[in-house]
Amino acid sequence: MTFGQQMLFFFSAVGAFNGLLLGIYLLFVKKLKFLPDFFLGLLLLMLSSRVGISVCIYFYPDLPRIIPHLGLSALFFTGPALYYFIKSSFQQEQFDLKNCRKIFGLLTIILGAVGLLYLIFPITWDHYFGTFIYTVWSVFVFLAVYQYYTFSKQNSKSSNRFVLPVLISNVIIFLTYQLISTGWVQIYCAGGSLVFSFVLYANFLILFNKKYQQISPIKEVERYSNKKISEVQADSFVSKLERLMNAEELYKNPNLKLSDLASKMNMPAHQLSQLLNDNLEKSFATYINEHRINEACEKIENGSYLKIEEIGYEVGFNSKSTFFSTFKKIKNTTPLLYKQSQTLTESTFQSSNL
C-alpha cells in the first residue's frame, strides 16, 4: 500500500474500532439502564460493523462474497436504531418497549426472509439486495427526522441535549453512503468510512463541550438543593400546582416534562422536583400518572362511550400497555375489572332502590 492508502486505512479503521468499542459498552455494559443509550449503542455497533467491512473490502477485495452482504445486513438496522433512539429520548417513561421489540423482531424476520431468497434467485438478489437495504435505511432516517421535528415542536427543551448532534451526524453519514451507492459522487467506498470517523470524533468534541458547559449549572443546583422548602411556601406551591393541573389539564399531554411544568409554575425544575419528592413524597411521573388515572376513573364511572384503550389515550398515555400497567399499579386492578365493578355497583344500587 502507498502512504496515502496507509493513512486512509488507519483513520478509517481507528474510527470503526472506536465506534465498535463504544457501541459494545452502551449495549452490554450499560444495557437497559437508559434506553436512548441502548439504541445509540446498537446504532454505533451496526455502523461500525459496516464501516469496518467496507475498509476491509477496499483494501482486501478478494474476501468471500458473504462479507459485503454481512456489512449491508448490519446497515439494515441503523435506520430503526436511529428512529427508536430519537423516540426513546423524548418519550422516556412513556416509551413502549414491548412494541419496539415486536418491530425489531419483525425486521429480523424480514431480513432473514430476504436473505433466503438468495437460494432461489441468486443473480436478481445480488443485484437488488443493496437497493432493498438502502431503501429501508432511507425510510427510517426520514421517520427519525420527522419524529424529531414533531417532538421538538411539542417540547421547546429536549430531555436529551445530545439528540440533535446524533441525528445530524447520522443524516450526514446516510447522505454520504447514498451518494456513493448511486454513483453521483465518484469517491472511494472507504470515503464513507472516513466520513464516519470524522463525524464520530466531531460528536465526541460536541458532547464533551456540552458536558463541560453543564458543570457550573449543576454545581449551582447542588448548592441550593439541600435547602428545604418551608411548609407555608410548600403549601402555597402545592395549591398552585393543583389549580394549574386541574385548570389546564396539563397531564393530558403525553410528552409533558418536568421542565415544562416547572416553566408553567415559574420555578426552577430542581425546586419543583424537590417539592414533589419532599412534600408530596412522589416522583414527577407518579404525580402526573395519578392525575391521569383519576381522570380515567371518572370517565369510566360516568359511563364514557370511549373504549378502555381510548380512555387511556384521552387522559395522556401514549400506549395501551403503559395505561394498563400504570392503572393496575395505582388502583390494584385493571381498567376492565374496574369498569365491571362500577357496572355491578350501579346495578346493585338500582336493584336496592326498586
N, C-alpha and C positions, 0 to 999 in steps of 0.2 A: 504494500500500500504506500502511496505517496504521503508526504507530510500533511497535506490538506485533508486527505482521506482519513488519516490517523486522528486528526483533530475533530473531524466530523463524527467519527466513530466514538471518540472519547466523550464529547459533550452529550451526544445522543444517549449513549449507554449510561452515563452517570445520571442523567435526568430520569431515565426509565428505572434505574436501580433505586434512586431515592424515592420516586413515586411509589414503587413497589413496596419498599420498606414502610413508608407512611401509611399506605393502604392496608398492609398486614397489621400494623399497630392499631389502627382505628377499628378494623374488623374483628381481630381476635384478642386484643388486649382490653380495649375499652368496651367492646361488644355492644350490648344494647343499653348502656348507661345513658347515652344521649343519641336519640335516633338520627338526627342530621349527621352526626359524626359517623354513624354506621354506613349510611348511604354515601357519604363522601369517601369513606374507605373503600366501598365497593366500586365507586366511580374511578378512584385512583388505581385500584388493582386492575380493573379492566383496561383502562387507558394505558397503563404501564406495560401490561402484557402485550397489547397491540403495538406499542412503540418499540418494545424490545424485540419483538418478532420482525417488525419492519426493518430494524437496523441489521438484524442477523441475515435477513433475505437479501438486503442490499449488498452486504459485504461477502456473503456466502450464498450465491444464487443456486447452488447445486443441492440445497436442502430438500428433503422429501416434500411433495406437493401438499401433504396434510398440514404442514406447518403454517403456511399463509392462511389456510382455511380456519385454523385454530385462532389465528390473530383476528380474523373477521368475526368469528363467533364471540370472542371477547368484546369486540366493538359493539355487538348486538345489544349488550346490557348497559352500555354507557348512557344511552338516552333515558331509559327507565330509571337508572340510578340518579341521574341529574334531576329528573322530574320529581321523584319522591324526596330528594334532598331539599328541593325548594318547598314542597308541600309540608314536609315534617318540620321544617324550620319555622314556618308560620303557624301551623296548627298545634304543634306540641301535644298537649294532653288530649286534644280532640282528634288526633291523627288515628285513622282506622288501620291498625297494623294487620288485623286479620284479612281485610280486603286486599291490602298490599301483598301479603303472602300469596293470596289466590292469583293475583295478576302476575307475579313473578313465576309462579308455578305454571300458569297458562303460557307465558312467554317461553319457558323452558321446554314445554311440550311442543310448541310451535317450532322452535329451533330444532328440536330433535326430529320432528316430522319432516321438516325441510331437508335436514341432513340425510335422512334415509332415502330421499328422492334421488340422491346421487347414484344409488344402486340401480335405479331404473332408467334415469335419463342423465348419464354422466356428462355428456357434452353440453346439453342445454343447461344443466345445473351449474357447471363450471362457468358458463357464460353469464348467468343471471344471479348467482348467489351473492356476489358483491353488491349488485343493484338492490337486491332484497334487503341486505344488511343496512346499506346507506339510506334506504327509504324509511326503514323503521327508526333509525337514528334521527333522521330529519323530522319525522312526526313528533317524537318525544322532545326534541330540542324546541320545536315551535310550541308544544304544550307547556314546557317548562318556562319559556319566556312569557307566554300568556298567563300562566299561573302566577308568576312573579308580579306581572303588571296588575293583575286582579287583586292580589293580596296587599301589595304596596299601596294601591289606591284606597283600600279599606282601612289600612293602618299606616299612619304617617311615619311611625317609627317601627322598624322591624325588630323582632325579638332576637334576631341573629344578624349582627352587622357584617358578617363575612359572606352573606348570601350573594350580594351583588358582584363582588370580585370573582367568586367561584363561577357564577353564571356567565359573566363576560368572558372569563378565561375559556370556558367550555365552548362558547359560541365562536371564539377565535380559532380554537383547535378544530371544531366542526367545519368551519368555512375553509380552513386550510386543507383538510383532508378531502372535502368535497371538490375543491378546485383542482387538487392533484388527481383525484379519481376521474374527473371528467376530461382532464387533459387541457383545460382552459389556461392553466399555468404550467409552463414547462420547467419544472424543477425536479430534483431528485426526490424519490419517495421518502428518503431519510430526512428530507427537509421538514416533513411533518413532525418527525421526531425531535428535530431541533426546536421547532415552534413549541412543542410540548414542554421541553426542558426549559426554554426561556419563560414560558407562562408559569410553570411550576415555581421557579425561583422568584419571579416577579410577585407572585402571590405570597411567598414567604416574607418578602420585604414589606408588602402592603399590610399583611396581618400583624407582623412584628411591630410596625409603626403604629397601627391602631391600638395594639395592646399596650405599647409604651405610653400613648396618649391617654389611656384609660387609667393609668396607675394613680395619678393625682386625684381624679374624681372619686376613685374607690377609697383612697385613704381619707378623703374628706368625709365620705359617708360613714366610714368606720369611726371617725371622731365623734359623730353625733348619734351613732346607732345605739349606744348604751344609755342615752338619755330617755328616761321613762316619760310617757305622756301622762299628764296629770289626769285624775279621774274626771274632773269637771270638763277639761278640754276634750277628753276621750268621749264622754257622753255627748258633747256637742257635735263632735265629728261623726259619731255613730248615727245620731239623729239625722244629720245632714246626708249621710251616706244612704240611709234607708229611704229618705224622701226622694233622693236622686234616683235610686234604683226603681222605686215604685212609680215615680212620675214619668221617667223617660224609658223605663223598661230596658235598661242597657244590657241586661243579662241575655236578651234575645239575640244579641249579636254573637254568632258562633266564634268569631275571631277576636273577641274582647280581650284586651291585655291589661295587666296591672298598670302599666304606664298610661294607658288610655283612661282608665278610671281615675287614676291619680290626677291627671290633667283636668278632668271634669270637677274634681274636688279642690283644685287649686292648691295641691300639696305635693311634696316630693314622693316619688314612688316608694322609697325605703321607709318613709314615715307611715304611708298607708299600709304597707306590709306589716310594719310593727304594730299598728292599730289592730289589724285583723288577727295577728298571731298572739299578741299580749292581752288585748282587751276582749276580743271575741273568741279567742282560742281556736281559730280556724285559719286554714290556708286560703289564699285567694281563690283557688279552684273550688274548694269546698263551699266557700261563701256563695260564689256565683251559681254553682250547681244546685245548692239548696233552694235558691230563688227559682231556678228553672223547674225543679221537681215540684215545688209548691204550686207553681203556675200550672204544671201538667196535671196535678191532682185536682185543682179547681176545675179545669176543663173536663176531666173525667167525671167529677161529681155533678157537674152541670149538664151532663149528657151531651157533650160535644159530638157533632156529626162527623168529625175527623176520625180517621183510623188511628190506632195506637201510635204507629211509627210517624204518622203525620203530625201528631201532637208533639212528639219529640223534636221534630224539625221546627215546629212553630215556636217552641219555647227556647230555642237556641242551640240545640245539639245538632252536629253536622253528620251524625251517623246513627243508624238504628241500634247497633251493638253498644255504642257508648251510652246512649239513652237508657237502654235496658239494664246495663251493668250498674250505672250510676243510680238509677231508680231503686234497684234491689239493695244497693249499699246503704242508701239513706232510709228507705221505707221497709227494708227487710222482706220485701215481696216483689213480684213482678208487676208491671203495669196492667197486664191482662187479669191477673188474680185480683189486683186492687179494683179494677173495673167490675169484676164479677161480684166482689164483696159489697161494693156500693149498690149494685143492682139488687142483690139479695137483701140488703138492709132496707132499701126503699120498698121492696115487695112486702117485707115483714111489717114495716111501718103502715103501709096501706091496708094490709090484712087486719091489723090490730084496730085500725080506725073503723073498719066495717063491723 
